[in-house]
Amino acid sequence: MRQSIRPEVFRLLAAAGCVEPRMTYKTEVLKIDSNEEAPLAAARGVEVLAAGGLVAFPTETVYGIAANAANDKTFARLRKLKSRPDQPFTVHIGQVDQVKAYVAEPPATARILMQKAWPGPITIILPTGGKLANEAWNGAIAARLVHKSMIALRCPDHPVAQFLLEAMTDPIVAPSANLAGRKPATSAEEVLAELDGQIDLVLDGGKVRYGLPSTIVEFKADGSYKIVREGVVPRLAVAALTRRQVLFVCSGNTCRSPMAQALALKYLAGQLGVRPQELEAHGWRVLSAGTSAESGAPASEAAIAAMRQLGLDLSSHSSHLLTAELIHASDLILCMTDRHVESALALDATAAGRVVRLDVDGDVPDPIGGPLQQYLETAERIRRALEARLNDLLHQAGQEAGQP
């Protein structure tokens, strides 16, 4: 066990203001007071892990104990500490793309969940097909990580955890930082109360955000899933996060985008061979919103009339204001004009690859104030454009599901 920080490391950490040596502890403790201090503290954690030590670190849910799964002695030590001779541990990763080292082709629904929920408080169990994607890990390492051809993966939403885990080239497992049968620790003080002297380093990032365990979702190869444990993320939220969501955007959300939503629901249902009201159960959701909408407004009378002529009903439509949350939850955001694209990206710049103009040939102008025929012509232009866009999305979904 390390009794103190090496002098040269201490000087670096002290200069950065991110170390508070506590001489009463047998376990080394690094206090981290800001996100800016996380990289340097995480570097010390990497050093300890690489040397075969055990490191307690904060996540957004609880504190975990990181161990290098490629180190025989370290892994055996973790099993003894946690009193888990056989039960598998969850692999922790720093970035979503690290998944590909473990499972080359996760089910499509699992990929959707990873994209929307990671980093975050969800543990995802995936089928491995009997081996890990990184061939070098098959054998003894895979035997430690895989249980009944399944592997559990977690990507925490905490800067200390992300810096620590992303820097490690070996697999890192991390059960909760507590003894068997005890409550998981939510602060460094709670970790030390149980594990002082039994682990090598505690990265003290303060009190965790949630203090509850992650939600565990297990996927089958066909993309179906079950909730193994409901934690921070509720069951209904998982269902929403595993759907493909298409969002249509106009200004007031009373004519163009509601018409697009109705037309898209009809088209997708026809392509998938289901009724429009069954689309969500089959993993698809279609919404609309406006960049300047007043929430709760009905569709315009002309839009309702135009849709009625096409056999569709907009009478129950209620407008919604475009939000960053709606954009973040959507797989594809189809805007009527370039100006709507700009407004959407101003709300969520990270959605650049998913926010596009609906019609590749140009803006779809607002028919407001025009005659019914103008609304019908606008609806026809929207229909042609959205079918082209949705065909691309359907093809992508089919490829991800292994269909021709």
C-alpha positions as CSV (number, residue, x, y, z in Angstrom):
1,M,0.0,0.0,0.0
2,R,1.2,3.5,-0.7
3,Q,1.5,5.6,2.4
4,S,2.1,8.9,0.8
5,I,2.5,10.7,-2.6
6,R,5.9,10.6,-4.2
7,P,7.6,14.0,-3.8
8,E,7.7,14.9,-7.5
9,V,4.1,14.0,-8.0
10,F,3.1,15.9,-4.9
11,R,4.8,19.0,-6.1
12,L,3.0,18.9,-9.5
13,L,-0.4,18.3,-7.8
14,A,0.2,20.9,-5.1
15,A,1.2,23.5,-7.7
16,A,-2.2,22.8,-9.5
17,G,-4.0,23.1,-6.2
18,C,-5.6,19.7,-6.5
19,V,-4.1,17.8,-3.7
20,E,-4.9,17.6,0.0
21,P,-2.7,15.0,1.6
22,R,-4.4,13.5,4.6
23,M,-1.7,11.9,6.8
24,T,-4.2,10.1,8.9
25,Y,-5.2,7.9,6.0
26,K,-3.3,4.8,5.0
27,T,-4.8,5.1,1.5
28,E,-3.6,7.9,-0.7
29,V,-6.2,10.7,-1.2
30,L,-6.3,13.3,-3.9
31,K,-8.8,16.1,-3.5
32,I,-10.2,17.5,-6.7
33,D,-11.9,20.9,-6.4
34,S,-12.8,21.7,-10.0
35,N,-13.1,20.1,-13.5
36,E,-9.9,21.8,-14.5
37,E,-8.0,19.7,-11.9
38,A,-9.5,16.4,-13.1
39,P,-6.9,15.5,-15.8
40,L,-3.9,15.8,-13.5
41,A,-5.5,13.8,-10.7
42,A,-6.7,11.2,-13.2
43,A,-3.1,10.9,-14.4
44,R,-2.1,9.8,-10.9
45,G,-5.0,7.3,-11.0
46,V,-3.7,5.9,-14.3
47,E,-0.2,5.5,-12.7
48,V,-1.6,3.5,-9.8
49,L,-3.8,1.4,-12.1
50,A,-0.9,0.6,-14.4
51,A,1.1,-0.5,-11.4
52,G,-1.6,-2.9,-10.3
53,G,-3.3,-0.8,-7.7
54,L,-7.0,-0.3,-6.8
55,V,-8.4,3.2,-7.3
56,A,-11.7,4.6,-6.0
57,F,-13.1,7.3,-8.2
58,P,-16.4,9.3,-8.5
59,T,-19.1,8.7,-11.1
60,E,-22.4,10.6,-11.4
61,T,-24.1,7.7,-9.5
62,V,-21.7,6.3,-6.8
63,Y,-18.0,5.9,-6.2
64,G,-16.4,2.8,-7.9
65,I,-13.3,0.8,-7.4
66,A,-11.2,0.7,-10.6
67,A,-9.0,-2.3,-11.3
68,N,-7.0,-3.4,-14.3
69,A,-8.7,-6.6,-15.6
70,A,-5.5,-7.6,-17.4
71,N,-3.6,-7.9,-14.2
72,D,-4.0,-11.3,-12.6
73,K,-3.1,-10.2,-9.0
74,T,-5.1,-7.0,-9.2
75,F,-8.2,-8.8,-10.4
76,A,-7.9,-11.5,-7.7
77,R,-7.5,-8.8,-5.1
78,L,-10.6,-7.1,-6.2
79,R,-12.6,-10.3,-6.1
80,K,-11.4,-10.9,-2.6
81,L,-12.2,-7.3,-1.5
82,K,-15.7,-7.5,-2.9
83,S,-16.3,-11.1,-1.8
84,R,-17.3,-12.0,-5.4
85,P,-15.5,-15.1,-6.5
86,D,-17.6,-15.7,-9.6
87,Q,-20.0,-12.8,-10.2
88,P,-18.9,-10.6,-13.2
89,F,-17.9,-7.0,-12.9
90,T,-18.9,-4.2,-15.2
91,V,-16.4,-2.8,-17.6
92,H,-16.1,1.0,-17.5
93,I,-15.1,3.1,-20.5
94,G,-14.3,6.8,-20.9
95,Q,-15.8,7.4,-24.3
96,V,-18.6,5.7,-26.3
97,D,-16.4,4.7,-29.1
98,Q,-14.4,2.4,-26.8
99,V,-17.3,0.0,-27.0
100,K,-16.0,-1.3,-30.3
101,A,-13.0,-2.9,-28.5
102,Y,-15.5,-5.2,-26.8
103,V,-18.4,-5.7,-29.1
104,A,-17.9,-4.9,-32.8
105,E,-21.6,-4.7,-33.8
106,P,-24.0,-4.1,-30.9
107,P,-27.7,-4.4,-31.7
108,A,-29.2,-1.3,-33.4
109,T,-31.4,-0.4,-30.4
110,A,-28.4,-0.6,-28.1
111,R,-26.5,1.7,-30.3
112,I,-29.3,4.2,-30.2
113,L,-29.4,4.0,-26.5
114,M,-25.6,4.5,-26.3
115,Q,-25.8,7.5,-28.6
116,K,-28.5,9.2,-26.5
117,A,-27.8,8.1,-23.0
118,W,-24.0,7.9,-22.8
119,P,-22.1,9.3,-21.0
120,G,-24.7,8.7,-18.4
121,P,-26.2,6.5,-15.6
122,I,-27.1,3.5,-17.7
123,T,-25.2,0.1,-17.7
124,I,-25.7,-1.8,-21.0
125,I,-25.3,-5.6,-21.2
126,L,-24.5,-6.8,-24.7
127,P,-24.2,-10.2,-26.4
128,T,-20.6,-10.9,-27.4
129,G,-21.1,-13.9,-29.7
130,G,-18.6,-15.8,-27.6
131,K,-15.6,-13.5,-28.1
132,L,-14.5,-9.9,-27.7
133,A,-13.8,-7.6,-30.7
134,N,-10.2,-7.0,-29.5
135,E,-8.7,-10.4,-30.3
136,A,-5.8,-9.8,-27.9
137,W,-8.2,-9.9,-25.0
138,N,-9.8,-13.2,-25.8
139,G,-8.7,-15.9,-23.4
140,A,-8.0,-15.2,-19.8
141,I,-9.1,-11.5,-20.0
142,A,-12.4,-12.4,-21.8
143,A,-13.1,-15.0,-19.2
144,R,-13.0,-12.3,-16.5
145,L,-15.2,-9.9,-18.4
146,V,-17.7,-12.1,-20.2
147,H,-20.5,-14.0,-18.4
148,K,-22.7,-16.4,-20.3
149,S,-21.6,-14.7,-23.6
150,M,-22.6,-11.3,-22.3
151,I,-20.6,-8.3,-21.2
152,A,-21.7,-5.3,-19.1
153,L,-20.5,-1.8,-20.1
154,R,-20.8,1.5,-18.4
155,C,-19.7,5.0,-19.6
156,P,-19.9,7.4,-16.6
157,D,-20.8,11.1,-16.9
158,H,-18.1,12.5,-14.7
159,P,-14.9,14.3,-15.8
160,V,-12.6,12.4,-13.4
161,A,-14.0,9.1,-14.5
162,Q,-13.8,10.0,-18.2
163,F,-10.1,11.1,-18.0
164,L,-9.1,8.1,-16.0
165,L,-10.9,5.5,-18.1
166,E,-10.1,6.9,-21.5
167,A,-6.4,6.9,-20.7
168,M,-6.2,3.2,-19.9
169,T,-5.5,0.8,-22.8
170,D,-6.3,-2.3,-20.7
171,P,-9.9,-3.1,-19.7
172,I,-11.0,-1.5,-16.4
173,V,-13.7,-3.1,-14.3
174,A,-15.2,-1.0,-11.5
175,P,-17.8,-2.3,-8.9
176,S,-19.2,0.1,-6.4
177,A,-16.7,1.3,-3.7
178,N,-18.1,-0.6,-0.7
179,L,-17.8,-3.9,1.1
180,A,-20.2,-6.7,0.2
181,G,-23.7,-6.1,1.6
182,R,-23.0,-2.5,2.5
183,K,-24.4,0.7,0.9
184,P,-22.4,2.1,-2.1
185,A,-20.3,5.1,-1.2
186,T,-21.4,8.5,-2.5
187,S,-18.4,10.5,-1.2
188,A,-14.7,9.9,-0.6
189,E,-15.3,10.0,3.1
190,E,-17.7,7.1,2.8
191,V,-15.2,5.2,0.7
192,L,-12.4,5.7,3.3
193,A,-14.7,4.8,6.2
194,E,-14.9,1.2,4.8
195,L,-11.9,0.8,2.6
196,D,-9.0,2.9,4.1
197,G,-5.9,0.8,3.8
198,Q,-7.5,-1.8,1.5
199,I,-7.2,0.2,-1.7
200,D,-4.3,2.3,-3.0
201,L,-5.9,5.6,-4.0
202,V,-9.1,7.6,-3.7
203,L,-9.8,10.4,-6.2
204,D,-11.9,12.7,-4.1
205,G,-14.3,14.4,-6.5
206,G,-16.8,15.4,-3.7
207,K,-20.3,14.2,-3.3
208,V,-21.8,12.4,-6.4
209,R,-24.7,13.8,-8.3
210,Y,-27.3,11.1,-7.8
211,G,-26.4,8.8,-5.1
212,L,-28.4,6.0,-6.8
213,P,-27.2,3.1,-8.9
214,S,-27.2,3.1,-12.7
215,T,-30.1,1.5,-14.6
216,I,-29.1,-1.8,-16.1
217,V,-30.4,-2.7,-19.6
218,E,-29.7,-6.1,-21.1
219,F,-30.0,-6.5,-24.9
220,K,-30.4,-9.6,-27.0
221,A,-28.8,-10.0,-30.5
222,D,-32.2,-9.1,-32.1
223,G,-32.3,-5.7,-30.4
224,S,-35.0,-6.6,-27.8
225,Y,-34.1,-5.7,-24.2
226,K,-35.1,-6.0,-20.6
227,I,-34.6,-3.8,-17.6
228,V,-32.4,-5.8,-15.2
229,R,-32.4,-3.0,-12.6
230,E,-34.2,0.3,-12.6
231,G,-31.9,3.0,-11.2
232,V,-31.4,6.6,-12.0
233,V,-33.0,6.4,-15.5
234,P,-36.7,5.3,-15.2
235,R,-38.1,2.4,-17.3
236,L,-40.2,4.7,-19.4
237,A,-37.2,6.9,-20.2
238,V,-35.3,3.9,-21.4
239,A,-38.1,3.0,-23.8
240,A,-38.0,6.6,-25.2
241,L,-34.3,6.5,-25.5
242,T,-34.3,3.3,-27.6
243,R,-36.6,4.6,-30.2
244,R,-35.6,6.3,-33.4
245,Q,-37.1,9.8,-33.2
246,V,-37.7,12.0,-36.2
247,L,-38.5,15.7,-35.5
248,F,-39.9,18.2,-38.1
249,V,-39.3,21.9,-37.5
250,C,-41.0,25.0,-38.8
251,S,-41.8,28.4,-37.2
252,G,-45.1,28.3,-35.4
253,N,-45.7,24.5,-35.5
254,T,-49.3,25.0,-36.8
255,C,-49.0,24.1,-40.5
256,R,-45.8,22.9,-42.3
257,S,-44.3,20.7,-39.5
258,P,-47.6,19.3,-38.3
259,M,-48.4,18.3,-41.9
260,A,-45.0,16.8,-42.3
261,Q,-45.5,14.8,-39.0
262,A,-48.8,13.4,-40.2
263,L,-47.5,12.5,-43.6
264,A,-44.4,10.9,-42.1
265,L,-46.5,8.8,-39.7
266,K,-48.5,7.5,-42.6
267,Y,-45.5,6.7,-44.8
268,L,-43.5,5.0,-42.0
269,A,-46.4,2.9,-41.0
270,G,-46.9,1.8,-44.6
271,Q,-43.2,0.9,-45.0
272,L,-43.1,-1.1,-41.8
273,G,-46.5,-2.8,-42.3
274,V,-48.0,-1.4,-39.1
275,R,-50.7,1.1,-38.1
276,P,-49.5,4.6,-37.3
277,Q,-50.5,4.2,-33.7
278,E,-48.2,1.1,-33.5
279,L,-45.1,2.9,-34.6
280,E,-43.7,3.6,-31.2
281,A,-44.1,0.0,-30.2
282,H,-41.9,-0.8,-33.2
283,G,-39.2,1.7,-32.2
284,W,-40.2,4.8,-34.1
285,R,-41.5,8.2,-33.0
286,V,-42.4,11.2,-35.1
287,L,-42.8,14.7,-33.6
288,S,-42.9,18.3,-34.7
289,A,-42.1,21.6,-33.1
290,G,-41.7,25.3,-34.0
291,T,-38.8,27.7,-33.4
292,S,-41.2,30.4,-32.3
293,A,-44.3,28.3,-31.4
294,E,-46.7,29.1,-28.6
295,S,-47.2,25.8,-26.8
296,G,-50.7,24.4,-27.1
297,A,-51.9,26.1,-30.2
298,P,-54.0,24.0,-32.7
299,A,-53.1,23.4,-36.3
300,S,-54.3,26.1,-38.7
301,E,-57.7,25.6,-40.3
302,A,-56.2,25.4,-43.8
303,A,-53.7,22.8,-42.7
304,I,-56.4,20.7,-41.1
305,A,-58.5,21.0,-44.3
306,A,-55.6,20.1,-46.6
307,M,-54.8,17.0,-44.5
308,R,-58.4,16.0,-44.4
309,Q,-58.4,15.9,-48.2
310,L,-55.4,13.5,-48.0
311,G,-57.2,11.3,-45.4
312,L,-55.3,12.5,-42.4
313,D,-56.5,14.2,-39.2
314,L,-54.8,17.2,-37.7
315,S,-57.7,18.3,-35.5
316,S,-56.0,17.1,-32.3
317,H,-52.6,18.7,-32.9
318,S,-51.1,20.8,-30.2
319,S,-48.1,23.0,-30.9
320,H,-44.7,22.7,-29.2
321,L,-41.8,25.0,-28.9
322,L,-38.5,23.6,-30.2
323,T,-36.1,22.9,-27.3
324,A,-32.5,21.6,-26.9
325,E,-34.0,18.6,-25.2
326,L,-36.1,17.7,-28.2
327,I,-33.2,18.1,-30.5
328,H,-30.9,16.0,-28.3
329,A,-33.4,13.1,-28.2
330,S,-34.0,13.1,-31.9
331,D,-32.1,11.0,-34.5
332,L,-33.0,13.2,-37.4
333,I,-34.2,16.8,-37.3
334,L,-35.8,17.9,-40.6
335,C,-36.2,21.7,-40.9
336,M,-38.4,23.6,-43.4
337,T,-35.8,26.3,-44.1
338,D,-32.1,27.1,-43.6
339,R,-33.2,29.6,-41.0
340,H,-34.8,26.8,-39.0
341,V,-31.6,24.8,-39.3
342,E,-29.7,27.8,-37.8
343,S,-32.1,28.1,-34.9
344,A,-31.9,24.4,-34.1
345,L,-28.1,24.4,-34.1
346,A,-28.1,27.5,-31.9
347,L,-30.0,25.4,-29.3
348,D,-27.7,22.4,-29.7
349,A,-24.5,22.8,-31.7
350,T,-23.6,19.1,-31.1
351,A,-26.5,18.1,-33.4
352,A,-24.9,19.4,-36.5
353,G,-24.9,16.0,-38.2
354,R,-28.5,15.4,-37.5
355,V,-30.1,18.8,-38.3
356,V,-30.8,19.2,-42.0
357,R,-33.2,21.0,-44.3
358,L,-36.1,18.8,-45.3
359,D,-36.0,19.5,-49.0
360,V,-32.5,19.3,-50.5
361,D,-33.6,21.6,-53.4
362,G,-34.5,24.6,-51.1
363,D,-36.6,26.1,-48.4
364,V,-40.2,25.0,-48.1
365,P,-42.1,28.4,-47.9
366,D,-44.8,29.1,-45.3
367,P,-48.3,28.8,-46.9
368,I,-49.9,30.8,-44.1
369,G,-52.6,33.1,-45.5
370,G,-52.7,31.4,-48.8
371,P,-55.6,29.4,-50.4
372,L,-56.3,25.7,-49.7
373,Q,-54.6,24.8,-53.0
374,Q,-51.4,26.4,-51.8
375,Y,-51.5,24.2,-48.6
376,L,-52.1,21.1,-50.8
377,E,-49.1,22.0,-53.0
378,T,-46.9,22.6,-49.9
379,A,-48.1,19.2,-48.5
380,E,-47.2,17.5,-51.7
381,R,-43.7,19.0,-51.7
382,I,-43.2,18.0,-48.1
383,R,-44.4,14.4,-48.9
384,R,-41.8,14.0,-51.7
385,A,-39.0,15.4,-49.6
386,L,-39.7,13.5,-46.4
387,E,-40.1,10.2,-48.3
388,A,-36.6,10.6,-49.7
389,R,-35.2,11.5,-46.2
390,L,-37.1,8.7,-44.5
391,N,-36.0,6.1,-47.1
392,D,-32.4,6.9,-46.2
393,L,-33.2,6.5,-42.5
394,L,-35.1,3.2,-43.1
395,H,-32.2,1.9,-45.2
396,Q,-29.7,2.8,-42.4
397,A,-32.0,1.1,-39.8
398,G,-32.2,-2.0,-42.0
399,Q,-28.4,-2.2,-42.4
400,E,-27.9,-1.9,-38.6
401,A,-30.4,-4.7,-38.1
402,G,-28.5,-6.9,-40.6
403,Q,-31.2,-6.7,-43.3
404,P,-30.4,-6.3,-47.0
